């Protein structure tokens, strides 16, 4: 009886171990087969468009769920840094001042063209040659203004200093990528061509302070201040300005005679993501010709997919074709090197 009792007890223990093993296996499989991906999107109007061009087609095609985390470039870089080794974000988007440090710091997965077929149709831009991110769109920096108060389009970046605009200028803060582009173009204006002359640009910017109402940190903030007439003039992104124009807002843009900074925006996969396969599929949808065309039509951002064809107003106003050749491409690595120094100067001398 004692032996039989021991065998019975042993059998019960083994059954419990087996049951627990199956539960654990089931849990692992559930995690491995998770059909959920976490992606970053900018807020505002652009996010609404990207939900239609990226999120909805992806969810429909792959019967998957997209969780959106909103954030701009430097916010997204900060999130990747904080989550290094155990990312909570799968797919991340940012402009080069955030994308390049992310690539250099090992925060992004290498992209595989075999698993992301639309990579082969990307314009061959120097910035993406290492294969750690793709280009999600193209845009440029412009001078936006309220047409109710400024009847004659500004011709130069120097117009920001006009006495009649005292207290009516809003500048992008240096914590935003638009702020970095603004410093570049003022350097070009002051030197006749050099984009990174710290001494020249900050000596000039100090004299602009009386005209500055505030330093903006979000695109919705710019739209609100320009639409209300509280602000009249702002260095801003072309796509955001064109979206306001399409909505019949009293806003227009000009590309000043000194030129404008042409820039790209990148999209990558967080290093160590547990949803790499699904993240690759999402990225492939984002850079597809279909998504890129819709983005150009509805958000006025230039396509990075070479198969997209634009005509008329879009071809004339977006970074595309002949228009793209007139814009100034910055050296992103150089910009990354000077950014911290510029931030210190800005916070000490401009704010």
TORDOBA-263675 format. One record per residue (C-alpha): residue number from 1; x, y, z. Coordinates in nm, 2 decimals. Layout:
! residues N
NODE|NUM|X|Y|Z;
...
END
This chain:
! residues 351
NODE|1|0.00|0.00|0.00;
NODE|2|0.28|0.23|0.09;
NODE|3|0.45|0.17|-0.25;
NODE|4|0.13|0.22|-0.44;
NODE|5|0.06|0.54|-0.24;
NODE|6|0.40|0.67|-0.33;
NODE|7|0.35|0.60|-0.70;
NODE|8|0.01|0.77|-0.68;
NODE|9|0.16|1.08|-0.53;
NODE|10|0.44|1.07|-0.79;
NODE|11|0.18|1.05|-1.07;
NODE|12|-0.01|1.35|-0.93;
NODE|13|0.31|1.56|-0.90;
NODE|14|0.41|1.47|-1.26;
NODE|15|0.06|1.56|-1.39;
NODE|16|0.09|1.90|-1.22;
NODE|17|0.43|1.96|-1.37;
NODE|18|0.30|1.86|-1.71;
NODE|19|0.00|2.09|-1.67;
NODE|20|0.21|2.38|-1.56;
NODE|21|0.44|2.32|-1.86;
NODE|22|0.15|2.33|-2.10;
NODE|23|0.03|2.65|-1.95;
NODE|24|0.37|2.81|-1.98;
NODE|25|0.40|2.69|-2.34;
NODE|26|0.06|2.83|-2.42;
NODE|27|0.16|3.16|-2.26;
NODE|28|0.49|3.17|-2.46;
NODE|29|0.31|3.10|-2.78;
NODE|30|0.05|3.37|-2.71;
NODE|31|0.33|3.62|-2.66;
NODE|32|0.52|3.50|-2.97;
NODE|33|0.21|3.52|-3.19;
NODE|34|0.11|3.87|-3.05;
NODE|35|-0.05|4.06|-3.34;
NODE|36|0.01|4.40|-3.19;
NODE|37|0.27|4.66|-3.28;
NODE|38|0.35|4.99|-3.11;
NODE|39|0.45|5.28|-3.34;
NODE|40|0.52|5.65|-3.29;
NODE|41|0.33|5.91|-3.49;
NODE|42|0.34|6.29|-3.47;
NODE|43|0.02|6.45|-3.34;
NODE|44|-0.22|6.68|-3.51;
NODE|45|-0.33|6.68|-3.87;
NODE|46|-0.04|6.46|-3.99;
NODE|47|-0.13|6.19|-3.74;
NODE|48|-0.48|6.17|-3.88;
NODE|49|-0.35|6.13|-4.24;
NODE|50|-0.09|5.87|-4.13;
NODE|51|-0.37|5.67|-3.96;
NODE|52|-0.54|5.65|-4.30;
NODE|53|-0.23|5.59|-4.51;
NODE|54|-0.04|5.36|-4.27;
NODE|55|-0.24|5.23|-3.98;
NODE|56|-0.57|5.13|-4.14;
NODE|57|-0.42|4.96|-4.44;
NODE|58|-0.17|4.77|-4.22;
NODE|59|-0.44|4.65|-3.98;
NODE|60|-0.66|4.54|-4.26;
NODE|61|-0.39|4.36|-4.46;
NODE|62|-0.24|4.18|-4.16;
NODE|63|-0.54|4.15|-3.93;
NODE|64|-0.32|4.33|-3.67;
NODE|65|-0.35|4.60|-3.41;
NODE|66|-0.15|4.92|-3.41;
NODE|67|-0.10|5.10|-3.08;
NODE|68|0.00|5.47|-3.15;
NODE|69|0.23|5.66|-2.92;
NODE|70|0.25|6.03|-3.02;
NODE|71|0.57|6.22|-3.01;
NODE|72|0.81|6.44|-3.21;
NODE|73|1.17|6.37|-3.30;
NODE|74|1.36|6.45|-2.98;
NODE|75|1.09|6.29|-2.76;
NODE|76|1.11|5.97|-2.96;
NODE|77|1.49|5.96|-2.93;
NODE|78|1.46|6.01|-2.56;
NODE|79|1.22|5.72|-2.54;
NODE|80|1.45|5.49|-2.73;
NODE|81|1.75|5.59|-2.50;
NODE|82|1.54|5.53|-2.19;
NODE|83|1.42|5.19|-2.32;
NODE|84|1.75|5.07|-2.45;
NODE|85|1.78|4.69|-2.42;
NODE|86|1.41|4.65|-2.36;
NODE|87|1.22|4.87|-2.60;
NODE|88|0.85|4.94|-2.54;
NODE|89|0.82|5.09|-2.89;
NODE|90|0.85|4.87|-3.21;
NODE|91|0.85|5.13|-3.49;
NODE|92|0.98|5.48|-3.44;
NODE|93|0.98|5.79|-3.66;
NODE|94|1.20|6.10|-3.63;
NODE|95|1.38|6.36|-3.83;
NODE|96|1.76|6.33|-3.88;
NODE|97|1.86|6.52|-3.56;
NODE|98|1.70|6.22|-3.38;
NODE|99|1.75|5.94|-3.63;
NODE|100|2.13|5.98|-3.66;
NODE|101|2.21|5.96|-3.29;
NODE|102|1.97|5.66|-3.27;
NODE|103|2.16|5.49|-3.54;
NODE|104|2.50|5.58|-3.40;
NODE|105|2.40|5.47|-3.05;
NODE|106|2.29|5.12|-3.16;
NODE|107|1.92|5.19|-3.09;
NODE|108|1.79|5.06|-3.43;
NODE|109|1.77|4.72|-3.60;
NODE|110|1.94|4.67|-3.94;
NODE|111|1.67|4.67|-4.21;
NODE|112|1.65|4.36|-4.44;
NODE|113|1.55|4.45|-4.80;
NODE|114|1.44|4.08|-4.84;
NODE|115|1.19|4.13|-4.56;
NODE|116|1.09|4.49|-4.65;
NODE|117|1.05|4.48|-5.03;
NODE|118|0.96|4.85|-5.07;
NODE|119|1.31|4.95|-4.96;
NODE|120|1.43|4.89|-5.31;
NODE|121|1.21|5.18|-5.44;
NODE|122|1.34|5.44|-5.20;
NODE|123|1.53|5.73|-5.34;
NODE|124|1.90|5.66|-5.29;
NODE|125|1.97|5.92|-5.03;
NODE|126|2.31|5.93|-4.86;
NODE|127|2.15|5.95|-4.51;
NODE|128|2.01|5.60|-4.53;
NODE|129|2.31|5.41|-4.68;
NODE|130|2.39|5.23|-4.35;
NODE|131|2.05|5.06|-4.37;
NODE|132|1.94|5.13|-4.01;
NODE|133|1.64|5.34|-4.11;
NODE|134|1.43|5.42|-4.42;
NODE|135|1.30|5.76|-4.53;
NODE|136|0.93|5.81|-4.46;
NODE|137|0.89|6.15|-4.63;
NODE|138|1.06|6.47|-4.75;
NODE|139|0.99|6.83|-4.66;
NODE|140|1.14|7.17|-4.63;
NODE|141|1.17|7.47|-4.40;
NODE|142|0.97|7.78|-4.50;
NODE|143|0.86|8.12|-4.36;
NODE|144|0.49|8.11|-4.29;
NODE|145|0.28|8.42|-4.24;
NODE|146|-0.07|8.55|-4.16;
NODE|147|-0.21|8.70|-4.48;
NODE|148|-0.46|8.92|-4.29;
NODE|149|-0.17|9.12|-4.14;
NODE|150|0.12|9.07|-4.39;
NODE|151|0.00|9.16|-4.74;
NODE|152|0.33|9.15|-4.92;
NODE|153|0.50|8.80|-4.90;
NODE|154|0.84|8.82|-4.71;
NODE|155|1.13|8.80|-4.95;
NODE|156|1.41|8.73|-4.70;
NODE|157|1.47|8.56|-4.37;
NODE|158|1.60|8.91|-4.27;
NODE|159|1.23|9.02|-4.27;
NODE|160|1.19|8.86|-3.93;
NODE|161|1.39|9.15|-3.79;
NODE|162|1.15|9.42|-3.93;
NODE|163|1.04|9.67|-3.66;
NODE|164|0.68|9.64|-3.76;
NODE|165|0.68|9.28|-3.65;
NODE|166|0.78|9.35|-3.29;
NODE|167|0.61|9.09|-3.07;
NODE|168|0.45|8.91|-3.37;
NODE|169|0.73|8.66|-3.45;
NODE|170|0.73|8.31|-3.31;
NODE|171|1.04|8.10|-3.34;
NODE|172|1.08|7.72|-3.32;
NODE|173|1.26|7.63|-3.00;
NODE|174|1.60|7.47|-3.03;
NODE|175|1.46|7.16|-2.87;
NODE|176|1.27|7.10|-3.20;
NODE|177|1.42|7.00|-3.53;
NODE|178|1.27|7.31|-3.69;
NODE|179|1.47|7.52|-3.45;
NODE|180|1.79|7.35|-3.57;
NODE|181|1.70|7.41|-3.93;
NODE|182|1.62|7.77|-3.85;
NODE|183|1.97|7.82|-3.70;
NODE|184|2.12|7.66|-4.01;
NODE|185|1.94|7.89|-4.25;
NODE|186|2.03|8.21|-4.05;
NODE|187|2.39|8.09|-4.05;
NODE|188|2.37|8.07|-4.43;
NODE|189|2.21|8.41|-4.45;
NODE|190|2.49|8.57|-4.23;
NODE|191|2.78|8.40|-4.40;
NODE|192|2.67|8.37|-4.76;
NODE|193|2.67|7.99|-4.76;
NODE|194|2.80|7.83|-4.44;
NODE|195|2.53|7.65|-4.24;
NODE|196|2.71|7.59|-3.91;
NODE|197|2.88|7.92|-3.81;
NODE|198|2.78|7.93|-3.45;
NODE|199|2.94|8.27|-3.37;
NODE|200|2.78|8.45|-3.67;
NODE|201|2.43|8.31|-3.62;
NODE|202|2.40|8.37|-3.24;
NODE|203|2.53|8.72|-3.27;
NODE|204|2.25|8.78|-3.52;
NODE|205|1.98|8.60|-3.33;
NODE|206|2.04|8.80|-3.01;
NODE|207|1.91|9.11|-3.20;
NODE|208|1.58|8.93|-3.30;
NODE|209|1.47|8.89|-2.94;
NODE|210|1.25|9.21|-2.93;
NODE|211|1.03|9.08|-3.21;
NODE|212|0.97|8.73|-3.05;
NODE|213|0.64|8.66|-2.90;
NODE|214|0.73|8.31|-2.79;
NODE|215|0.93|8.00|-2.88;
NODE|216|0.70|7.72|-3.02;
NODE|217|0.75|7.35|-2.94;
NODE|218|0.45|7.20|-3.13;
NODE|219|0.29|7.24|-3.47;
NODE|220|-0.06|7.28|-3.34;
NODE|221|0.07|7.58|-3.13;
NODE|222|0.20|7.75|-3.45;
NODE|223|-0.13|7.69|-3.63;
NODE|224|-0.33|7.83|-3.35;
NODE|225|-0.11|8.15|-3.30;
NODE|226|-0.10|8.22|-3.68;
NODE|227|-0.47|8.16|-3.74;
NODE|228|-0.57|8.38|-3.45;
NODE|229|-0.34|8.67|-3.56;
NODE|230|-0.16|8.67|-3.23;
NODE|231|0.15|8.58|-3.43;
NODE|232|0.21|8.70|-3.79;
NODE|233|0.53|8.53|-3.89;
NODE|234|0.70|8.20|-3.81;
NODE|235|0.97|7.97|-3.95;
NODE|236|0.77|7.64|-4.00;
NODE|237|0.75|7.32|-4.20;
NODE|238|0.62|7.35|-4.56;
NODE|239|0.39|7.05|-4.52;
NODE|240|0.22|7.20|-4.21;
NODE|241|0.18|7.53|-4.38;
NODE|242|0.04|7.38|-4.70;
NODE|243|-0.21|7.19|-4.49;
NODE|244|-0.33|7.51|-4.34;
NODE|245|-0.36|7.67|-4.68;
NODE|246|-0.56|7.38|-4.81;
NODE|247|-0.80|7.43|-4.51;
NODE|248|-0.85|7.79|-4.62;
NODE|249|-0.67|7.93|-4.32;
NODE|250|-0.53|8.29|-4.35;
NODE|251|-0.18|8.15|-4.38;
NODE|252|0.07|8.14|-4.67;
NODE|253|0.43|8.05|-4.72;
NODE|254|0.74|8.19|-4.89;
NODE|255|1.08|8.04|-4.97;
NODE|256|1.31|8.34|-4.89;
NODE|257|1.58|8.44|-5.14;
NODE|258|1.85|8.28|-4.92;
NODE|259|1.70|7.94|-4.98;
NODE|260|1.55|7.68|-4.75;
NODE|261|1.67|7.37|-4.57;
NODE|262|1.55|7.05|-4.74;
NODE|263|1.52|6.76|-4.50;
NODE|264|1.40|6.41|-4.47;
NODE|265|1.22|6.22|-4.20;
NODE|266|1.32|5.87|-4.10;
NODE|267|1.15|5.55|-3.98;
NODE|268|1.32|5.26|-3.81;
NODE|269|1.27|4.96|-3.59;
NODE|270|1.38|4.97|-3.22;
NODE|271|1.67|4.75|-3.14;
NODE|272|1.56|4.44|-2.95;
NODE|273|1.19|4.46|-3.04;
NODE|274|1.00|4.15|-2.96;
NODE|275|0.77|4.21|-3.26;
NODE|276|1.03|4.25|-3.53;
NODE|277|0.85|4.06|-3.80;
NODE|278|0.53|4.27|-3.76;
NODE|279|0.74|4.59|-3.73;
NODE|280|0.90|4.51|-4.07;
NODE|281|0.56|4.46|-4.23;
NODE|282|0.44|4.80|-4.08;
NODE|283|0.75|4.98|-4.21;
NODE|284|0.70|4.82|-4.56;
NODE|285|0.34|4.96|-4.57;
NODE|286|0.47|5.30|-4.46;
NODE|287|0.71|5.34|-4.74;
NODE|288|0.49|5.19|-5.01;
NODE|289|0.40|5.39|-5.32;
NODE|290|0.03|5.38|-5.22;
NODE|291|0.09|5.53|-4.87;
NODE|292|0.34|5.78|-5.00;
NODE|293|0.10|5.91|-5.26;
NODE|294|-0.18|5.95|-5.01;
NODE|295|0.06|6.14|-4.78;
NODE|296|0.15|6.38|-5.06;
NODE|297|-0.21|6.44|-5.15;
NODE|298|-0.35|6.49|-4.80;
NODE|299|-0.05|6.59|-4.58;
NODE|300|0.16|6.77|-4.85;
NODE|301|0.48|6.58|-4.77;
NODE|302|0.71|6.48|-5.05;
NODE|303|0.73|6.11|-5.14;
NODE|304|1.05|5.90|-5.06;
NODE|305|0.92|5.62|-5.29;
NODE|306|1.06|5.67|-5.65;
NODE|307|0.75|5.51|-5.80;
NODE|308|0.52|5.80|-5.69;
NODE|309|0.43|6.05|-5.96;
NODE|310|0.31|6.40|-5.88;
NODE|311|0.16|6.67|-6.10;
NODE|312|0.05|7.03|-6.09;
NODE|313|0.03|7.20|-5.75;
NODE|314|0.19|6.91|-5.56;
NODE|315|0.48|6.88|-5.81;
NODE|316|0.54|7.25|-5.79;
NODE|317|0.53|7.29|-5.41;
NODE|318|0.66|6.97|-5.26;
NODE|319|1.02|6.85|-5.25;
NODE|320|1.00|6.66|-5.57;
NODE|321|1.16|6.66|-5.92;
NODE|322|1.30|6.99|-6.03;
NODE|323|1.18|7.17|-5.71;
NODE|324|1.39|6.95|-5.50;
NODE|325|1.71|7.07|-5.68;
NODE|326|1.66|7.42|-5.55;
NODE|327|1.67|7.33|-5.19;
NODE|328|1.98|7.31|-4.96;
NODE|329|2.05|6.96|-4.81;
NODE|330|2.24|6.99|-4.48;
NODE|331|2.52|6.77|-4.36;
NODE|332|2.33|6.57|-4.10;
NODE|333|2.64|6.43|-3.92;
NODE|334|2.78|6.79|-3.89;
NODE|335|2.44|6.90|-3.76;
NODE|336|2.44|6.63|-3.50;
NODE|337|2.79|6.74|-3.39;
NODE|338|2.69|7.11|-3.33;
NODE|339|2.34|7.05|-3.19;
NODE|340|2.45|7.04|-2.82;
NODE|341|2.66|7.35|-2.86;
NODE|342|2.38|7.53|-3.03;
NODE|343|2.14|7.43|-2.75;
NODE|344|2.36|7.57|-2.49;
NODE|345|2.40|7.90|-2.68;
NODE|346|2.03|7.92|-2.74;
NODE|347|1.93|7.86|-2.38;
NODE|348|2.19|8.10|-2.25;
NODE|349|2.16|8.38|-2.50;
NODE|350|1.83|8.37|-2.69;
NODE|351|1.55|8.24|-2.45;
END
